[in-house]
């Protein structure tokens, strides 16, 4: 009698424990299903990236980028170099008679050189949805097509008098009198000059690597290699009084050999004799230029904002 009794009690206790456990489990709220993070894709303007880059032609620049499809990206940017960097040196323009009794001593003229601010708009074409390598086409432009600018300070001792700022016209004729230009400073005693491209807007074609709004990495790098067509270049000098620019031919560059630019970063050490480079620029031929094409090499760092 005792054995069946104990068996019945054990079975009852086991059933009670099982029911209790079931009730407790039933009271628990079902666990929330983990939300899977949706994979990022390239669609029309659904991402945006910003970046900075350093290279030839634009110097340092900032850009913004948007995907259009997995195969297409739009980029736009603006050169920033001139806002925080310029190179200063002295130039020997000799002594120039401006009146019968007035001679300007321009043997040690301070000159500030800088890249001209430029802008660009580019279209990148990718061959696969996840590719980084791409072909690029677009435009690069600047004010009047200027590439380099020089600010010539004529306000120093033995140069222009304050009352002559913006009023006195300097007529410069080369040694064999075959060419003449007229120059006047602005109202602060500075003359603007530089290197100008024939076309204000240049077409650009090249290859590249990277995406401006990369969905794989929040921060990424990029590289651009290409050419922009300038249509030819020339040296110009401004006549502020008459609101006009004069193109300078090599026949007028009689003092080009006095310019010491051997320590000019990224330029002077690469082009050999600076006087030869100035002579070539005056004839529309800049160093590294191939025909009307100028090379562009640019390295960038980009951040995807969303």
C-alpha positions as CSV (number, residue, x, y, z in Angstrom):
1,X,0.0,0.0,0.0
2,X,2.8,2.4,0.8
3,X,4.6,2.0,-2.5
4,X,1.6,3.0,-4.7
5,X,0.9,5.9,-2.3
6,X,4.4,7.3,-2.6
7,X,4.3,6.8,-6.4
8,X,1.1,8.8,-6.6
9,X,2.5,11.6,-4.4
10,X,5.6,11.9,-6.6
11,X,3.6,12.0,-9.8
12,X,1.4,14.7,-8.3
13,X,4.4,16.8,-7.3
14,X,6.0,16.5,-10.7
15,X,2.8,17.5,-12.4
16,X,2.5,20.6,-10.1
17,X,6.0,21.7,-10.8
18,X,5.5,21.3,-14.5
19,X,2.2,23.3,-14.4
20,X,3.8,26.0,-12.3
21,X,6.7,26.4,-14.7
22,X,4.4,26.6,-17.6
23,X,2.4,29.4,-15.8
24,X,5.6,31.4,-15.1
25,X,6.7,31.1,-18.7
26,X,3.3,32.1,-19.9
27,X,3.4,35.2,-17.8
28,X,6.7,36.3,-19.5
29,X,6.4,38.7,-22.4
30,X,7.7,37.3,-25.6
31,X,11.3,38.5,-26.4
32,X,11.4,41.3,-28.9
33,X,12.8,40.3,-32.3
34,X,16.1,42.0,-33.0
35,X,15.8,44.6,-35.7
36,X,18.2,44.0,-38.5
37,X,20.0,47.1,-39.7
38,X,19.0,47.9,-43.3
39,X,22.0,47.7,-45.7
40,X,22.9,51.1,-47.1
41,X,22.5,51.6,-50.8
42,X,23.2,54.4,-53.3
43,X,20.1,56.1,-54.5
44,X,19.2,59.5,-55.7
45,X,20.7,62.0,-53.2
46,X,20.1,59.6,-50.3
47,X,23.6,60.2,-49.0
48,X,25.9,63.2,-48.8
49,X,29.6,63.5,-48.2
50,X,32.0,66.4,-47.6
51,X,35.7,66.3,-48.1
52,X,39.0,68.2,-48.4
53,X,41.7,67.6,-51.0
54,X,45.2,68.7,-51.9
55,X,46.6,68.7,-55.4
56,X,47.7,70.6,-58.5
57,X,45.7,73.4,-60.1
58,X,43.2,73.8,-57.2
59,X,45.7,73.5,-54.4
60,X,43.7,72.8,-51.2
61,X,39.9,72.6,-51.9
62,X,36.7,71.6,-50.2
63,X,34.0,69.5,-51.9
64,X,30.5,68.0,-51.5
65,X,29.3,64.8,-53.1
66,X,26.0,63.0,-53.7
67,X,25.2,59.6,-55.3
68,X,22.6,59.5,-58.0
69,X,22.7,55.7,-58.6
70,X,25.1,53.0,-57.6
71,X,26.9,53.8,-60.9
72,X,26.8,57.6,-60.8
73,X,28.0,60.3,-58.4
74,X,28.0,64.1,-58.5
75,X,30.7,66.3,-57.0
76,X,31.2,70.0,-56.6
77,X,34.1,71.9,-55.0
78,X,35.9,75.2,-54.5
79,X,39.6,76.0,-54.1
80,X,40.7,77.4,-50.8
81,X,44.5,77.7,-51.1
82,X,44.6,81.5,-51.5
83,X,42.7,82.0,-48.2
84,X,45.5,80.7,-46.1
85,X,48.7,80.4,-48.2
86,X,50.7,82.7,-50.5
87,X,54.3,83.0,-51.4
88,X,56.1,86.3,-51.1
89,X,59.3,87.3,-52.9
90,X,60.9,90.3,-54.6
91,X,61.1,91.2,-58.3
92,X,63.5,93.4,-60.2
93,X,61.6,95.5,-62.7
94,X,64.5,98.1,-63.1
95,X,64.1,101.8,-63.1
96,X,61.3,103.4,-65.2
97,X,61.0,107.0,-66.2
98,X,57.3,108.0,-65.8
99,X,57.8,111.8,-66.3
100,X,60.7,114.0,-67.3
101,X,61.7,114.5,-63.7
102,X,60.2,111.3,-62.1
103,X,61.8,107.9,-62.1
104,X,60.5,104.9,-60.2
105,X,63.0,102.6,-58.6
106,X,61.5,99.1,-59.1
107,X,64.6,97.1,-58.5
108,X,63.2,95.5,-55.3
109,X,59.5,95.2,-55.6
110,X,57.6,93.0,-53.1
111,X,55.4,90.4,-54.9
112,X,52.8,88.0,-53.4
113,X,52.0,84.9,-55.5
114,X,48.9,82.7,-55.0
115,X,46.7,80.2,-56.8
116,X,43.5,81.8,-58.0
117,X,40.3,80.5,-56.3
118,X,38.6,78.0,-58.7
119,X,35.5,75.8,-58.7
120,X,34.6,72.5,-60.2
121,X,31.7,70.3,-61.0
122,X,32.3,66.6,-61.8
123,X,30.4,63.4,-62.7
124,X,31.9,60.1,-61.7
125,X,30.9,56.9,-63.6
126,X,31.4,53.5,-61.8
127,X,31.4,50.2,-63.6
128,X,29.8,48.1,-60.7
129,X,27.5,48.9,-57.7
130,X,30.3,48.5,-55.2
131,X,33.3,49.7,-57.3
132,X,35.7,52.5,-56.1
133,X,37.4,52.9,-59.5
134,X,35.6,55.4,-61.8
135,X,35.9,57.6,-64.9
136,X,35.3,61.3,-64.4
137,X,34.2,64.2,-66.6
138,X,33.3,67.7,-65.7
139,X,34.3,71.4,-65.7
140,X,36.8,73.5,-63.8
141,X,36.5,77.3,-63.8
142,X,37.9,80.5,-62.2
143,X,37.4,84.3,-62.5
144,X,38.5,85.3,-66.0
145,X,40.3,82.0,-66.3
146,X,43.1,83.1,-64.0
147,X,45.3,80.3,-62.7
148,X,48.0,82.2,-60.7
149,X,47.8,85.7,-59.4
150,X,50.6,88.1,-58.4
151,X,50.0,91.2,-56.3
152,X,52.8,93.7,-57.0
153,X,53.3,96.3,-54.2
154,X,54.3,99.7,-55.7
155,X,53.6,101.6,-52.5
156,X,57.2,101.4,-51.1
157,X,59.9,104.0,-50.9
158,X,61.0,105.5,-54.2
159,X,58.0,104.0,-55.9
160,X,54.5,105.5,-56.3
161,X,53.4,108.5,-54.2
162,X,50.0,108.2,-52.4
163,X,48.5,110.8,-54.8
164,X,49.6,108.6,-57.7
165,X,47.8,105.5,-56.6
166,X,45.2,104.7,-59.3
167,X,46.2,107.8,-61.3
168,X,49.7,107.5,-62.7
169,X,49.9,105.3,-65.8
170,X,53.3,103.6,-66.3
171,X,54.1,102.9,-70.0
172,X,56.5,100.0,-70.4
173,X,58.3,99.3,-73.7
174,X,60.7,96.5,-74.3
175,X,64.3,97.0,-75.3
176,X,63.8,96.9,-79.1
177,X,60.6,99.0,-78.8
178,X,58.5,96.4,-80.6
179,X,55.9,96.1,-77.9
180,X,54.4,98.5,-75.3
181,X,51.9,98.1,-72.4
182,X,50.3,100.6,-70.0
183,X,50.0,99.8,-66.3
184,X,48.5,101.6,-63.3
185,X,48.1,100.6,-59.7
186,X,44.8,100.4,-57.8
187,X,43.9,103.1,-55.3
188,X,46.2,101.3,-52.7
189,X,49.3,101.2,-54.8
190,X,49.1,97.5,-55.9
191,X,49.2,96.1,-59.4
192,X,47.5,92.9,-60.2
193,X,49.2,90.4,-62.6
194,X,49.2,86.7,-63.2
195,X,48.8,83.8,-65.5
196,X,45.5,83.4,-67.4
197,X,44.0,80.6,-69.4
198,X,42.5,81.3,-72.7
199,X,39.2,79.8,-71.5
200,X,37.5,80.8,-68.2
201,X,35.8,77.3,-68.0
202,X,37.9,74.2,-68.7
203,X,36.6,70.7,-69.5
204,X,38.1,68.0,-67.3
205,X,38.6,64.3,-68.0
206,X,40.2,61.7,-65.8
207,X,40.3,58.6,-63.7
208,X,39.7,58.2,-60.0
209,X,39.4,56.0,-57.0
210,X,37.0,56.3,-54.1
211,X,33.5,57.7,-53.4
212,X,32.7,61.0,-51.8
213,X,29.8,59.5,-49.8
214,X,31.1,56.0,-49.1
215,X,28.5,53.6,-47.6
216,X,31.1,51.1,-46.4
217,X,33.1,53.6,-44.3
218,X,32.2,56.8,-42.7
219,X,35.6,58.2,-43.5
220,X,37.4,57.3,-46.7
221,X,40.1,58.5,-49.1
222,X,40.0,59.3,-52.8
223,X,42.4,60.0,-55.7
224,X,41.9,61.9,-58.9
225,X,44.2,61.8,-62.0
226,X,43.3,63.7,-65.1
227,X,43.7,66.7,-67.4
228,X,41.9,70.0,-67.8
229,X,41.9,71.9,-71.1
230,X,42.9,75.5,-70.7
231,X,43.0,76.4,-74.4
232,X,46.5,78.0,-73.8
233,X,47.8,80.4,-71.2
234,X,49.5,83.8,-71.1
235,X,50.8,86.4,-68.6
236,X,48.6,89.4,-68.0
237,X,49.0,92.7,-66.1
238,X,46.2,95.1,-65.0
239,X,45.8,98.7,-66.0
240,X,43.5,99.7,-63.1
241,X,43.0,103.3,-64.2
242,X,41.6,102.2,-67.6
243,X,39.9,99.1,-66.3
244,X,41.6,96.7,-68.6
245,X,44.1,93.9,-68.7
246,X,47.1,93.7,-71.0
247,X,48.6,90.3,-72.1
248,X,52.3,90.3,-71.9
249,X,54.4,88.7,-74.6
250,X,57.9,87.2,-74.0
251,X,59.3,90.3,-75.8
252,X,58.2,92.4,-72.8
253,X,59.7,90.1,-70.1
254,X,63.1,91.7,-70.0
255,X,63.7,91.2,-66.3
256,X,62.5,87.7,-65.9
257,X,66.0,86.4,-64.9
258,X,65.9,88.5,-61.7
259,X,63.1,86.4,-60.2
260,X,64.5,83.9,-57.7
261,X,61.8,81.3,-57.2
262,X,64.1,78.3,-56.6
263,X,62.5,77.7,-53.2
264,X,58.9,78.2,-54.4
265,X,57.1,75.1,-52.9
266,X,56.0,72.5,-55.4
267,X,56.9,74.7,-58.3
268,X,60.3,76.3,-58.3
269,X,62.2,73.1,-57.6
270,X,60.3,71.3,-60.4
271,X,60.5,73.6,-63.4
272,X,64.3,74.2,-63.7
273,X,65.2,77.8,-64.4
274,X,62.5,80.1,-63.3
275,X,63.4,82.7,-66.0
276,X,62.7,80.1,-68.7
277,X,59.4,79.3,-67.1
278,X,58.3,82.9,-67.1
279,X,59.3,83.3,-70.7
280,X,57.3,80.2,-71.6
281,X,54.3,81.4,-69.7
282,X,54.4,84.8,-71.5
283,X,54.2,82.8,-74.7
284,X,51.3,80.7,-73.5
285,X,53.3,77.7,-72.5
286,X,53.4,76.7,-68.8
287,X,55.6,73.9,-67.3
288,X,54.0,70.4,-67.4
289,X,51.4,71.6,-69.9
290,X,50.8,69.2,-72.8
291,X,49.3,71.3,-75.6
292,X,46.4,73.0,-74.1
293,X,46.0,70.3,-71.4
294,X,47.3,70.7,-67.8
295,X,47.6,67.7,-65.4
296,X,45.5,67.4,-62.3
297,X,46.6,65.1,-59.4
298,X,44.5,65.3,-56.3
299,X,44.3,63.4,-53.0
300,X,41.3,63.7,-50.7
301,X,39.7,62.7,-47.4
302,X,35.9,62.4,-47.3
303,X,33.3,62.0,-44.6
304,X,29.8,60.6,-45.2
305,X,27.3,62.8,-43.2
306,X,24.3,60.5,-43.8
